[in-house]
Structures are given as C-alpha cells and as structure tokens.
Amino acid sequence: MLRKRTNAGRRSAIMTGVLLLAGLITGICSVVPVIDGADYLVMASPNENQVLLGAFFQLFMIVAYVGIPVLMYPLLSKHHKGLALGSVAFGIIAGVFIILGVIILLLLLTVSHEFAKIGTLHVSYFQTLGGLLREGRDLVNHVATTLAFALAMLLFTCVFYQTQLVPRWLSVWGIIGATLSILASLLFMIRFIGLDATYMMLNIPIAFQQLVLAIWLIIKGFTPSVRDSVS
C-alpha cells in the first residue's frame, strides 16, 4: 500500500512538473508579434498562420493552467482543503479568460481581413475597432488571466510551504513571485505601467520559479516523508 502511494505521489509530481513546463513553453509560443505591432491591421491578414498558431498555443495553455491545480487537489486538500479548492477555482477562471483571449485574437484577425478587402475607405473605423479589441485582449491576457493563475499559484504554493512537500526556499520564492506578478497586473490595470520592462521584470521571478519547480518535481518529486504522511 505504501509503495502504491509512493508511486502515485511520484507520478503526480512528474505530471505537475511537465504541466508547469508546458505552461511556460505554450505561453512563449502564444506571443503573436504581428498583432502586437503598430501596423497590425495590415500585417495580421497576410500572416494569418502566425496568428492561428499563437491562438492554438494560447488555447493549449488551458491544459496547464487548469490541470496543475486540479492535479494537485487530491494531495493538497488533505492538508488544507480551502486553499486547494481556491487554487482549483482560480485555475478554472484563468482557463475561461484564456478562451476569451483567443476569441478576441481571432476577431482581430477577422478585422484585418476586412481591412484588407476595403482598404483605406473606412480606415478610422477599423483603427478604432482594432484598438478596442487590442485593448480588451491586453486586459484579458495580462490582467484577468494573469491575476487568476497567479492567485492559483499563490494558494497552492502556500500549502507547499506549510507541508514542505518541496523545499521551503522554493515555496517562498513562489509566494514572492506570485505576489509580484499580481502587483504587475494591478499596476498595468490602473495604467501605472505598460507592457514594458517594468512589467516584465515583475513577472520574471515567478517564471523562473515555475521552471525550477518543474525541474525539481520531475527529478526529485515531493519530499518523501511529508508526501507519505499527507497521503
């Protein structure tokens, strides 16, 4: 029985690590330069494959964003059910916002196609519509989605800290990183910062923590004695 629990805990750690890596990779691959550029109305249509590929990877992020807290719930709920449940809830919310972000991205592609057909006849109309869609996409991706997932990470990292399933220095790093990521989203929401170097710097700690945590879980797994006692 103990061996079965140990094997289950090991599999759970590896799967969580893989999902963390998947979230980082798909997040990077979901960036769409032609949409973020100033001439997106002109460039998005001829670069449709780039936009569609970005939408695909962004959609695939749902697997990681929702899967991580759901996968961790059976283990963490035995120690702190409230925090584990909250982590799952915020993960699901992040998944919903990811879908909304993908829809807005595809709408921007449609606007670019229409602009290519009509040309400069109603350029101000398309600029206004495109600007609103891009603004909405930024708020969905960099405020709503980031806030939800950072809160999910913060909650289950707090359980990590309490249970010492991973070294506490790694949990503290995660708590600080998630807090800085939340701060970045809030500052962007109130227009105190933009999608600039400051925003990136505030999000770097959580990105590297997720990378280190993923490698740790894949190679070493959870702390055996604590894992077995929680199981």
Secondary structure in CASP SS format (residue, H / E / C, confidence):
PFRMAT SS
TARGET T0000
AUTHOR 0000-0000-0000
METHOD secondary structure of the structure
MODEL  1
M C 1.00
L H 1.00
R H 1.00
K H 1.00
R H 1.00
T H 1.00
N H 1.00
A H 1.00
G H 1.00
R H 1.00
R H 1.00
S H 1.00
A H 1.00
I H 1.00
M H 1.00
T H 1.00
G H 1.00
V H 1.00
L H 1.00
L H 1.00
L H 1.00
A H 1.00
G H 1.00
L H 1.00
I H 1.00
T H 1.00
G H 1.00
I H 1.00
C H 1.00
S C 1.00
V C 1.00
V C 1.00
P H 1.00
V H 1.00
I H 1.00
D H 1.00
G C 1.00
A C 1.00
D C 1.00
Y H 1.00
L H 1.00
V H 1.00
M H 1.00
A C 1.00
S C 1.00
P C 1.00
N C 1.00
E H 1.00
N H 1.00
Q H 1.00
V H 1.00
L H 1.00
L H 1.00
G H 1.00
A H 1.00
F H 1.00
F H 1.00
Q H 1.00
L H 1.00
F H 1.00
M H 1.00
I H 1.00
V H 1.00
A H 1.00
Y H 1.00
V H 1.00
G H 1.00
I H 1.00
P H 1.00
V H 1.00
L H 1.00
M H 1.00
Y H 1.00
P H 1.00
L H 1.00
L H 1.00
S C 1.00
K C 1.00
H C 1.00
H C 1.00
K H 1.00
G H 1.00
L H 1.00
A H 1.00
L H 1.00
G H 1.00
S H 1.00
V H 1.00
A H 1.00
F H 1.00
G H 1.00
I H 1.00
I H 1.00
A H 1.00
G H 1.00
V H 1.00
F H 1.00
I H 1.00
I H 1.00
L H 1.00
G H 1.00
V H 1.00
I H 1.00
I H 1.00
L H 1.00
L H 1.00
L H 1.00
L H 1.00
L H 1.00
T H 1.00
V H 1.00
S H 1.00
H H 1.00
E H 1.00
F H 1.00
A H 1.00
K H 1.00
I H 1.00
G C 1.00
T C 1.00
L C 1.00
H C 1.00
V H 1.00
S H 1.00
Y H 1.00
F H 1.00
Q H 1.00
T H 1.00
L H 1.00
G H 1.00
G H 1.00
L H 1.00
L H 1.00
R H 1.00
E H 1.00
G H 1.00
R H 1.00
D H 1.00
L H 1.00
V H 1.00
N H 1.00
H H 1.00
V H 1.00
A H 1.00
T H 1.00
T H 1.00
L H 1.00
A H 1.00
F H 1.00
A H 1.00
L H 1.00
A H 1.00
M H 1.00
L H 1.00
L H 1.00
F H 1.00
T H 1.00
C H 1.00
V H 1.00
F H 1.00
Y H 1.00
Q H 1.00
T H 1.00
Q C 1.00
L C 1.00
V C 1.00
P C 1.00
R H 1.00
W H 1.00
L H 1.00
S H 1.00
V H 1.00
W H 1.00
G H 1.00
I H 1.00
I H 1.00
G H 1.00
A H 1.00
T H 1.00
L H 1.00
S H 1.00
I H 1.00
L H 1.00
A H 1.00
S H 1.00
L H 1.00
L H 1.00
F H 1.00
M H 1.00
I C 1.00
R C 1.00
F C 1.00
I C 1.00
G C 1.00
L C 1.00
D C 1.00
A H 1.00
T H 1.00
Y H 1.00
M H 1.00
M H 1.00
L H 1.00
N H 1.00
I H 1.00
P H 1.00
I H 1.00
A H 1.00
F H 1.00
Q H 1.00
Q H 1.00
L H 1.00
V H 1.00
L H 1.00
A H 1.00
I H 1.00
W H 1.00
L H 1.00
I H 1.00
I H 1.00
K C 1.00
G C 1.00
F C 1.00
T C 1.00
P H 1.00
S H 1.00
V H 1.00
R H 1.00
D H 1.00
S H 1.00
V H 1.00
S C 1.00
END
